[in-house]
Structure formats: C-alpha cells, structure tokens
C-alpha cells in the first residue's frame, strides 16, 4: 500500500466492500466519505492506476458501464495494511 495515494487506497477499500461496483457507484461512496464532489478527471485515472497495478480488475457491464472488482493481490494488500495498522493502533 505504500505505493498508493490515500485516495487510491480509499478507492480500493470501497471496491473491496462492494460486489462489482460501477465507477459511478465507487464515486458516490467516496463522495459520501469525503463530503465533497469527486470529478471524473480525478476518479478514473486513479481507478486505472489500481487496474494497472493489478489490485483491481475492470470489466464491462454493458457498452457504457464498467465494473471494478478486487483481485486476490488487492485483497492481500488490504490484509497486509490492516496487520501493519494493528501494530500501531489498538482498539
């Protein structure tokens, strides 16, 4: 996760918690968290970065709508991050 921005990490978490969300679904979830509008010019290049790093796969729902799904590597990176966080943050 050290090679991702905080925004990319948030996108990864949203995708991991949903069942093949569309880009629009991801956008809506992140906008709720950030309490501000996320423009397409910020969202889609960051989603593409996650795809290029093979943390997320991108598929097509129809001719206009793509979906995103967490890969096994993406899931593993989340697990590793959570283990690292637990070393420093006690709940």
FIPA-211654 format. One record per residue: residue number from 1; x, y, z of N, C-alpha, C, O, CB in turn. Coordinates in nm, 4 decimals, m for minus. Glycine has a CB too. Layout:
<kebas>
(NUM, (X, Y, Z), (X, Y, Z), (X, Y, Z), (X, Y, Z), (X, Y, Z))
...
</kebas>
This chain:
<kebas>
(1, (0.0807, m0.1198, 0.0000), (0.0000, 0.0000, 0.0000), (0.0848, 0.1259, 0.0000), (0.0353, 0.2343, m0.0311), (m0.0917, 0.0000, 0.1184))
(2, (0.2120, 0.1124, 0.0346), (0.2988, 0.2292, 0.0437), (0.3128, 0.3025, m0.0899), (0.3490, 0.4201, m0.0926), (0.4354, 0.1876, 0.0936))
(3, (0.2845, 0.2336, m0.2000), (0.2970, 0.2964, m0.3313), (0.1659, 0.3563, m0.3820), (0.1588, 0.4016, m0.4963), (0.3477, 0.1956, m0.4309))
(4, (0.0617, 0.3570, m0.2979), (m0.0671, 0.4160, m0.3342), (m0.0879, 0.5475, m0.2605), (m0.0382, 0.5671, m0.1497), (m0.1821, 0.3187, m0.3031))
(5, (m0.1616, 0.6362, m0.3237), (m0.2027, 0.7570, m0.2524), (m0.3161, 0.7196, m0.1568), (m0.3751, 0.6122, m0.1684), (m0.2475, 0.8700, m0.3524))
(6, (m0.3455, 0.8074, m0.0642), (m0.4575, 0.7832, 0.0261), (m0.5884, 0.7700, m0.0506), (m0.6728, 0.6879, m0.0147), (m0.4682, 0.8956, 0.1287))
(7, (m0.6064, 0.8493, m0.1554), (m0.7270, 0.8422, m0.2374), (m0.7382, 0.7073, m0.3062), (m0.8457, 0.6474, m0.3091), (m0.7279, 0.9542, m0.3412))
(8, (m0.6278, 0.6592, m0.3616), (m0.6281, 0.5276, m0.4262), (m0.6586, 0.4179, m0.3254), (m0.7314, 0.3236, m0.3563), (m0.4932, 0.5006, m0.4943))
(9, (m0.6040, 0.4294, m0.2063), (m0.6321, 0.3319, m0.1007), (m0.7810, 0.3325, m0.0656), (m0.8411, 0.2267, m0.0465), (m0.5472, 0.3621, 0.0250))
(10, (m0.8400, 0.4514, m0.0572), (m0.9834, 0.4607, m0.0280), (m1.0657, 0.3965, m0.1387), (m1.1637, 0.3275, m0.1107), (m1.0253, 0.6070, m0.0097))
(11, (m1.0273, 0.4182, m0.2639), (m1.0970, 0.3542, m0.3755), (m1.0876, 0.2031, m0.3650), (m1.1860, 0.1325, m0.3873), (m1.0395, 0.4013, m0.5096))
(12, (m0.9705, 0.1538, m0.3314), (m0.9504, 0.0096, m0.3179), (m1.0405, m0.0478, m0.2096), (m1.1003, m0.1537, m0.2286), (m0.8038, m0.0214, m0.2864))
(13, (m1.0508, 0.0207, m0.0968), (m1.1365, m0.0257, 0.0123), (m1.2830, m0.0267, m0.0289), (m1.3558, m0.1203, 0.0040), (m1.1178, 0.0621, 0.1357))
(14, (m1.3270, 0.0762, m0.1002), (m1.4666, 0.0817, m0.1458), (m1.4950, m0.0350, m0.2405), (m1.5981, m0.1013, m0.2283), (m1.4966, 0.2174, m0.2163))
(15, (m1.4056, m0.0597, m0.3329), (m1.4249, m0.1688, m0.4289), (m1.4265, m0.3033, m0.3570), (m1.5060, m0.3911, m0.3906), (m1.3142, m0.1669, m0.5364))
(16, (m1.3385, m0.3194, m0.2581), (m1.3335, m0.4446, m0.1830), (m1.4628, m0.4705, m0.1060), (m1.5003, m0.5855, m0.0834), (m1.2160, m0.4431, m0.0868))
(17, (m1.5299, m0.3640, m0.0664), (m1.6513, m0.3784, 0.0135), (m1.7791, m0.3856, m0.0670), (m1.8881, m0.3881, m0.0098), (m1.6613, m0.2661, 0.1079))
(18, (m1.7680, m0.3892, m0.1984), (m1.8870, m0.3917, m0.2836), (m1.8774, m0.5092, m0.3811), (m1.7706, m0.5676, m0.3997), (m1.9029, m0.2573, m0.3608))
(19, (m1.9882, m0.5418, m0.4413), (m1.9938, m0.6505, m0.5386), (m1.9908, m0.5923, m0.6788), (m2.0946, m0.5554, m0.7337), (m2.1205, m0.7374, m0.5180))
(20, (m1.8728, m0.5841, m0.7359), (m1.8501, m0.5326, m0.8701), (m1.9194, m0.3981, m0.8949), (m2.0063, m0.3875, m0.9814), (m1.8974, m0.6335, m0.9716))
(21, (m1.8804, m0.2958, m0.8183), (m1.9428, m0.1648, m0.8370), (m1.9010, m0.1002, m0.9688), (m1.7913, m0.1243, m1.0192), (m1.9074, m0.0728, m0.7210))
(22, (m1.9880, m0.0198, m1.0224), (m1.9532, 0.0612, m1.1395), (m1.8678, 0.1781, m1.0923), (m1.8586, 0.2041, m0.9723), (m2.0818, 0.1118, m1.2149))
(23, (m1.8064, 0.2474, m1.1846), (m1.7308, 0.3663, m1.1488), (m1.8191, 0.4688, m1.0791), (m1.7757, 0.5351, m0.9849), (m1.6670, 0.4274, m1.2725))
(24, (m1.9420, 0.4815, m1.1251), (m2.0361, 0.5754, m1.0645), (m2.0680, 0.5362, m0.9200), (m2.0783, 0.6225, m0.8328), (m2.1653, 0.5819, m1.1472))
(25, (m2.0835, 0.4054, m0.8950), (m2.1084, 0.3592, m0.7580), (m1.9901, 0.3900, m0.6670), (m2.0081, 0.4339, m0.5534), (m2.1375, 0.2085, m0.7568))
(26, (m1.8701, 0.3671, m0.7168), (m1.7489, 0.3976, m0.6398), (m1.7443, 0.5472, m0.6109), (m1.7163, 0.5889, m0.4985), (m1.6206, 0.3522, m0.7165))
(27, (m1.7716, 0.6266, m0.7122), (m1.7707, 0.7722, m0.6988), (m1.8672, 0.8174, m0.5897), (m1.8317, 0.9000, m0.5057), (m1.8069, 0.8387, m0.8322))
(28, (m1.9874, 0.7644, m0.5906), (m2.0887, 0.8033, m0.4918), (m2.0449, 0.7685, m0.3496), (m2.0639, 0.8480, m0.2575), (m2.2220, 0.7351, m0.5232))
(29, (m1.9867, 0.6505, m0.3315), (m1.9402, 0.6096, m0.1986), (m1.8284, 0.6989, m0.1486), (m1.8287, 0.7409, m0.0329), (m1.8931, 0.4651, m0.2010))
(30, (m1.7333, 0.7278, m0.2354), (m1.6193, 0.8109, m0.1959), (m1.6648, 0.9542, m0.1687), (m1.6143, 1.0191, m0.0771), (m1.5103, 0.8093, m0.3053))
(31, (m1.7589, 1.0028, m0.2474), (m1.8111, 1.1379, m0.2236), (m1.8779, 1.1481, m0.0873), (m1.8671, 1.2511, m0.0207), (m1.9105, 1.1768, m0.3333))
(32, (m1.9466, 1.0430, m0.0451), (m2.0073, 1.0441, 0.0886), (m1.8994, 1.0534, 0.1951), (m1.9131, 1.1297, 0.2907), (m2.0936, 0.9181, 0.1110))
(33, (m1.7933, 0.9772, 0.1798), (m1.6860, 0.9770, 0.2783), (m1.6147, 1.1116, 0.2831), (m1.5886, 1.1645, 0.3912), (m1.5863, 0.8663, 0.2474))
(34, (m1.5832, 1.1673, 0.1657), (m1.5106, 1.2939, 0.1579), (m1.6010, 1.4151, 0.1766), (m1.5521, 1.5266, 0.1947), (m1.4399, 1.3041, 0.0254))
(35, (m1.7299, 1.3947, 0.1726), (m1.8289, 1.5040, 0.1821), (m1.8037, 1.6127, 0.0783), (m1.8230, 1.7314, 0.1048), (m1.8265, 1.5656, 0.3223))
(36, (m1.7608, 1.5708, m0.0388), (m1.7411, 1.6644, m0.1493), (m1.7481, 1.5886, m0.2812), (m1.7350, 1.4663, m0.2860), (m1.6055, 1.7389, m0.1358))
(37, (m1.7690, 1.6646, m0.3874), (m1.7811, 1.6040, m0.5196), (m1.6444, 1.5604, m0.5713), (m1.5458, 1.6328, m0.5569), (m1.8465, 1.7021, m0.6180))
(38, (m1.6393, 1.4440, m0.6303), (m1.5185, 1.3909, m0.6921), (m1.5410, 1.3972, m0.8430), (m1.6364, 1.3383, m0.8938), (m1.4867, 1.2430, m0.6431))
(39, (m1.4550, 1.4672, m0.9141), (m1.4763, 1.4774, m1.0588), (m1.4174, 1.3569, m1.1315), (m1.3313, 1.2859, m1.0796), (m1.4144, 1.6070, m1.1132))
(40, (m1.4665, 1.3367, m1.2526), (m1.4237, 1.2215, m1.3316), (m1.2746, 1.2242, m1.3606), (m1.2107, 1.1193, m1.3689), (m1.5007, 1.2159, m1.4616))
(41, (m1.2188, 1.3441, m1.3762), (m1.0767, 1.3581, m1.4043), (m0.9878, 1.3124, m1.2907), (m0.8700, 1.2834, m1.3115), (m1.0458, 1.4994, m1.4367))
(42, (m1.0422, 1.3058, m1.1723), (m0.9678, 1.2538, m1.0575), (m0.9964, 1.1052, m1.0379), (m0.9057, 1.0268, m1.0099), (m1.0036, 1.3321, m0.9298))
(43, (m1.1224, 1.0675, m1.0527), (m1.1642, 0.9306, m1.0233), (m1.1044, 0.8282, m1.1187), (m1.0361, 0.7353, m1.0755), (m1.3140, 0.9212, m1.0277))
(44, (m1.1296, 0.8445, m1.2476), (m1.0964, 0.7381, m1.3423), (m0.9466, 0.7161, m1.3633), (m0.9062, 0.6009, m1.3792), (m1.1594, 0.7681, m1.4733))
(45, (m0.8625, 0.8186, m1.3644), (m0.7182, 0.7906, m1.3708), (m0.6690, 0.7114, m1.2489), (m0.5800, 0.6272, m1.2613), (m0.6401, 0.9219, m1.3817))
(46, (m0.7264, 0.7382, m1.1324), (m0.6870, 0.6641, m1.0125), (m0.7388, 0.5210, m1.0150), (m0.6699, 0.4298, m0.9693), (m0.7377, 0.7350, m0.8877))
(47, (m0.8591, 0.4998, m1.0677), (m0.9082, 0.3630, m1.0860), (m0.8190, 0.2885, m1.1849), (m0.7870, 0.1715, m1.1639), (m1.0552, 0.3634, m1.1353))
(48, (m0.7789, 0.3561, m1.2930), (m0.6898, 0.2934, m1.3907), (m0.5555, 0.2560, m1.3292), (m0.4977, 0.1534, m1.3651), (m0.6680, 0.3863, m1.5090))
(49, (m0.5055, 0.3374, m1.2376), (m0.3807, 0.3041, m1.1684), (m0.3960, 0.1747, m1.0895), (m0.3067, 0.0900, m1.0906), (m0.3383, 0.4187, m1.0747))
(50, (m0.5089, 0.1593, m1.0210), (m0.5335, 0.0359, m0.9454), (m0.5426, m0.0852, m1.0380), (m0.4963, m0.1940, m1.0039), (m0.6625, 0.0485, m0.8631))
(51, (m0.6023, m0.0655, m1.1548), (m0.6102, m0.1733, m1.2541), (m0.4700, m0.2059, m1.3052), (m0.4331, m0.3230, m1.3143), (m0.7036, m0.1334, m1.3723))
(52, (m0.3919, m0.1032, m1.3385), (m0.2562, m0.1249, m1.3903), (m0.1659, m0.1926, m1.2884), (m0.0751, m0.2666, m1.3263), (m0.1948, 0.0071, m1.4326))
(53, (m0.1890, m0.1687, m1.1605), (m0.1108, m0.2332, m1.0547), (m0.1660, m0.3718, m1.0210), (m0.1143, m0.4403, m0.9328), (m0.1093, m0.1456, m0.9290))
(54, (m0.2720, m0.4125, m1.0925), (m0.3351, m0.5438, m1.0775), (m0.3942, m0.5663, m0.9392), (m0.4011, m0.6794, m0.8910), (m0.2352, m0.6518, m1.1068))
(55, (m0.4370, m0.4572, m0.8759), (m0.5049, m0.4660, m0.7471), (m0.6559, m0.4738, m0.7672), (m0.7296, m0.5192, m0.6797), (m0.4687, m0.3457, m0.6584))
(56, (m0.6999, m0.4288, m0.8833), (m0.8411, m0.4254, m0.9209), (m0.8503, m0.4718, m1.0652), (m0.7629, m0.4426, m1.1469), (m0.9033, m0.2817, m0.9027))
(57, (m0.9576, m0.5448, m1.0956), (m0.9821, m0.5768, m1.2356), (m1.1027, m0.4974, m1.2837), (m1.1943, m0.4662, m1.2075), (m1.0047, m0.7295, m1.2552))
(58, (m1.0995, m0.4664, m1.4107), (m1.2044, m0.3853, m1.4722), (m1.2738, m0.4719, m1.5764), (m1.2092, m0.5362, m1.6592), (m1.1462, m0.2537, m1.5364))
(59, (m1.4051, m0.4721, m1.5708), (m1.4835, m0.5468, m1.6682), (m1.5945, m0.4592, m1.7219), (m1.6101, m0.3441, m1.6811), (m1.5411, m0.6751, m1.6062))
(60, (m1.6710, m0.5145, m1.8133), (m1.7767, m0.4379, m1.8776), (m1.9130, m0.4948, m1.8410), (m1.9393, m0.6132, m1.8620), (m1.7582, m0.4372, m2.0297))
(61, (m1.9999, m0.4095, m1.7858), (m2.1382, m0.4476, m1.7585), (m2.2223, m0.4345, m1.8851), (m2.3040, m0.5212, m1.9161), (m2.1972, m0.3609, m1.6453))
(62, (m2.2014, m0.3268, m1.9564), (m2.2637, m0.3038, m2.0865), (m2.1721, m0.2115, m2.1661), (m2.0610, m0.1823, m2.1218), (m2.4080, m0.2423, m2.0715))
(63, (m2.2156, m0.1660, m2.2802), (m2.1279, m0.0871, m2.3668), (m2.0827, 0.0437, m2.3039), (m1.9814, 0.1001, m2.3451), (m2.1975, m0.0580, m2.4960))
(64, (m2.1553, 0.0923, m2.2059), (m2.1225, 0.2219, m2.1459), (m2.0742, 0.2131, m2.0016), (m2.0212, 0.3104, m1.9480), (m2.2419, 0.3109, m2.1516))
(65, (m2.0917, 0.0992, m1.9397), (m2.0667, 0.0896, m1.7957), (m1.9647, m0.0191, m1.7639), (m1.9805, m0.1349, m1.8024), (m2.1970, 0.0621, m1.7208))
(66, (m1.8609, 0.0209, m1.6933), (m1.7598, m0.0741, m1.6458), (m1.7858, m0.1079, m1.4999), (m1.8472, m0.0306, m1.4264), (m1.6169, m0.0166, m1.6634))
(67, (m1.7380, m0.2244, m1.4598), (m1.7401, m0.2603, m1.3183), (m1.5963, m0.2801, m1.2731), (m1.5054, m0.2992, m1.3539), (m1.8260, m0.3890, m1.2927))
(68, (m1.5785, m0.2752, m1.1427), (m1.4469, m0.2954, m1.0824), (m1.4587, m0.4032, m0.9762), (m1.5583, m0.4096, m0.9042), (m1.3910, m0.1629, m1.0216))
(69, (m1.3579, m0.4870, m0.9664), (m1.3577, m0.5945, m0.8668), (m1.2175, m0.6082, m0.8089), (m1.1178, m0.5954, m0.8799), (m1.4050, m0.7294, m0.9293))
(70, (m1.2118, m0.6340, m0.6809), (m1.0840, m0.6518, m0.6129), (m1.0181, m0.7816, m0.6616), (m1.0865, m0.8820, m0.6816), (m1.1035, m0.6542, m0.4582))
(71, (m0.8889, m0.7799, m0.6802), (m0.8168, m0.9020, m0.7163), (m0.7645, m0.9679, m0.5884), (m0.7727, m0.9105, m0.4798), (m0.6993, m0.8711, m0.8155))
(72, (m0.7124, m1.0854, m0.6026), (m0.6531, m1.1532, m0.4871), (m0.5350, m1.0721, m0.4335), (m0.5163, m1.0615, m0.3122), (m0.6074, m1.2966, m0.5252))
(73, (m0.4560, m1.0154, m0.5236), (m0.3432, m0.9316, m0.4804), (m0.3933, m0.8076, m0.4070), (m0.3342, m0.7660, m0.3073), (m0.2567, m0.8902, m0.6016))
(74, (m0.5013, m0.7490, m0.4560), (m0.5596, m0.6330, m0.3889), (m0.6075, m0.6679, m0.2495), (m0.5857, m0.5919, m0.1551), (m0.6747, m0.5769, m0.4703))
(75, (m0.6721, m0.7816, m0.2362), (m0.7204, m0.8281, m0.1059), (m0.6030, m0.8519, m0.0116), (m0.6084, m0.8157, 0.1059), (m0.8039, m0.9573, m0.1213))
(76, (m0.4978, m0.9125, m0.0635), (m0.3790, m0.9385, 0.0177), (m0.3154, m0.8081, 0.0654), (m0.2723, m0.7985, 0.1803), (m0.2769, m1.0209, m0.0619))
(77, (m0.3094, m0.7083, m0.0217), (m0.2507, m0.5790, 0.0168), (m0.3334, m0.5130, 0.1270), (m0.2774, m0.4503, 0.2168), (m0.2408, m0.4850, m0.1059))
(78, (m0.4655, m0.5263, 0.1212), (m0.5511, m0.4726, 0.2278), (m0.5228, m0.5458, 0.3579), (m0.5097, m0.4830, 0.4630), (m0.7012, m0.4850, 0.1903))
(79, (m0.5133, m0.6784, 0.3518), (m0.4841, m0.7566, 0.4724), (m0.3501, m0.7167, 0.5330), (m0.3388, m0.7016, 0.6547), (m0.4842, m0.9064, 0.4403))
(80, (m0.2491, m0.6998, 0.4490), (m0.1170, m0.6590, 0.4980), (m0.1228, m0.5210, 0.5614), (m0.0592, m0.4973, 0.6642), (m0.0144, m0.6599, 0.3840))
(81, (m0.1973, m0.4308, 0.5022), (m0.2111, m0.2959, 0.5576), (m0.2774, m0.3013, 0.6945), (m0.2350, m0.2331, 0.7878), (m0.2925, m0.2058, 0.4626))
(82, (m0.3813, m0.3827, 0.7056), (m0.4526, m0.3920, 0.8326), (m0.3632, m0.4520, 0.9411), (m0.3685, m0.4090, 1.0563), (m0.5801, m0.4760, 0.8163))
(83, (m0.2822, m0.5498, 0.9057), (m0.1881, m0.6070, 1.0025), (m0.0884, m0.5011, 1.0477), (m0.0580, m0.4914, 1.1665), (m0.1138, m0.7282, 0.9418))
(84, (m0.0376, m0.4221, 0.9542), (0.0575, m0.3163, 0.9871), (m0.0080, m0.2132, 1.0780), (0.0534, m0.1695, 1.1754), (0.1106, m0.2491, 0.8591))
(85, (m0.1326, m0.1730, 1.0478), (m0.2042, m0.0754, 1.1307), (m0.2231, m0.1278, 1.2728), (m0.2095, m0.0526, 1.3693), (m0.3407, m0.0418, 1.0683))
(86, (m0.2543, m0.2563, 1.2854), (m0.2790, m0.3134, 1.4185), (m0.1556, m0.3100, 1.5073), (m0.1681, m0.3127, 1.6297), (m0.3277, m0.4563, 1.4055))
(87, (m0.0360, m0.3042, 1.4481), (0.0854, m0.2919, 1.5279), (0.0931, m0.1581, 1.5978), (0.1606, m0.1457, 1.7000), (0.2074, m0.3115, 1.4413))
(88, (0.0253, m0.0573, 1.5448), (0.0374, 0.0784, 1.5955), (m0.0900, 0.1338, 1.6589), (m0.0845, 0.2263, 1.7399), (0.0793, 0.1677, 1.4855))
(89, (m0.2020, 0.0781, 1.6225), (m0.3292, 0.1297, 1.6716), (m0.4038, 0.0179, 1.7432), (m0.4378, m0.0842, 1.6834), (m0.4146, 0.1877, 1.5554))
(90, (m0.4282, 0.0384, 1.8700), (m0.5021, m0.0606, 1.9467), (m0.6473, m0.0171, 1.9585), (m0.6777, 0.1006, 1.9780), (m0.4393, m0.0805, 2.0864))
(91, (m0.7356, m0.1145, 1.9462), (m0.8789, m0.0859, 1.9607), (m0.9343, m0.1561, 2.0804), (m1.0534, m0.1443, 2.1092), (m0.9561, m0.1269, 1.8365))
</kebas>
